[in-house]
Amino acid sequence: MLNICGCLVQTIAEFTPDVIAAISATEGGAVHAHQPGRIVVTIEDTAARRASDQIMDLHQIPGVIGVTLAYHHFEAPEAAPATL
């Protein structure tokens, strides 16, 4: 399964670099843009954790004020071709 979530993470401005480091260190998490107080991230499912659980964990990072889901894409893998 492919499950990708795009989120806006709002932070206390002076904590933004620390939050970026925490997200970057998370398997399935990627930072795409940032400015003090705001970070644009994507979160993907991993073999060990679902994206939804990882998003909930973002709330626990010191300095995070809130996380808003802005985009969600989910698709099943393509069916394998039938063999004869």
C-alpha positions as CSV (number, residue, x, y, z in Angstrom):
1,M,0.0,0.0,0.0
2,L,1.1,3.5,-0.7
3,N,0.0,6.0,1.9
4,I,1.4,9.6,1.9
5,C,0.2,12.5,4.0
6,G,1.2,16.1,3.6
7,C,1.1,18.2,6.7
8,L,1.7,21.7,8.0
9,V,3.4,21.6,11.3
10,Q,3.1,24.8,13.4
11,T,5.8,25.4,15.9
12,I,7.0,27.9,18.4
13,A,9.4,29.8,16.1
14,E,12.6,29.3,18.2
15,F,11.9,25.5,18.3
16,T,11.6,25.2,14.5
17,P,15.2,23.9,13.9
18,D,14.8,21.3,16.7
19,V,11.4,20.1,15.3
20,I,12.9,19.9,11.8
21,A,15.7,17.7,13.2
22,A,13.2,15.4,14.9
23,I,11.1,15.0,11.8
24,S,14.1,14.4,9.6
25,A,15.3,11.7,12.0
26,T,11.9,9.9,11.7
27,E,11.7,7.0,9.2
28,G,8.9,8.0,6.8
29,G,9.2,11.7,7.6
30,A,10.5,14.4,5.2
31,V,10.8,18.2,5.5
32,H,10.1,20.0,2.2
33,A,9.9,23.7,3.2
34,H,10.1,25.7,6.4
35,Q,10.2,29.1,7.9
36,P,10.2,30.1,11.6
37,G,7.0,28.7,13.0
38,R,5.9,26.6,10.0
39,I,7.2,23.4,8.5
40,V,5.8,21.6,5.4
41,V,6.3,17.8,5.7
42,T,5.3,14.5,4.2
43,I,4.8,11.4,6.2
44,E,4.6,7.9,4.7
45,D,3.8,4.5,6.0
46,T,6.8,2.4,6.9
47,A,7.1,-1.3,7.5
48,A,6.9,-0.7,11.2
49,R,4.5,2.3,11.6
50,R,1.4,3.7,9.9
51,A,1.5,7.4,8.8
52,S,-1.5,8.2,11.0
53,D,0.5,7.0,14.1
54,Q,3.5,9.0,13.0
55,I,1.4,12.2,12.6
56,M,0.0,11.7,16.1
57,D,3.6,11.4,17.4
58,L,4.5,14.8,15.8
59,H,2.2,16.4,18.4
60,Q,4.6,15.2,21.1
61,I,7.7,16.9,19.7
62,P,8.7,19.8,22.1
63,G,7.8,23.1,20.4
64,V,5.0,21.7,18.2
65,I,1.8,23.8,18.5
66,G,-0.3,21.8,16.0
67,V,-0.3,19.6,13.0
68,T,-2.7,20.0,10.1
69,L,-3.3,17.4,7.5
70,A,-3.3,19.2,4.1
71,Y,-3.0,16.3,1.7
72,H,-3.6,12.6,1.7
73,H,-2.9,10.0,-1.0
74,F,-3.6,6.3,-0.7
75,E,-3.5,3.6,-3.3
76,A,-3.3,-0.1,-3.4
77,P,-0.5,-1.7,-5.3
78,E,-1.3,-2.6,-8.9
79,A,-2.7,-6.0,-9.3
80,A,-0.1,-8.5,-10.6
81,P,-0.7,-9.6,-14.2
82,A,-2.6,-12.8,-14.6
83,T,-0.4,-15.8,-15.6
84,L,-1.7,-18.4,-18.0
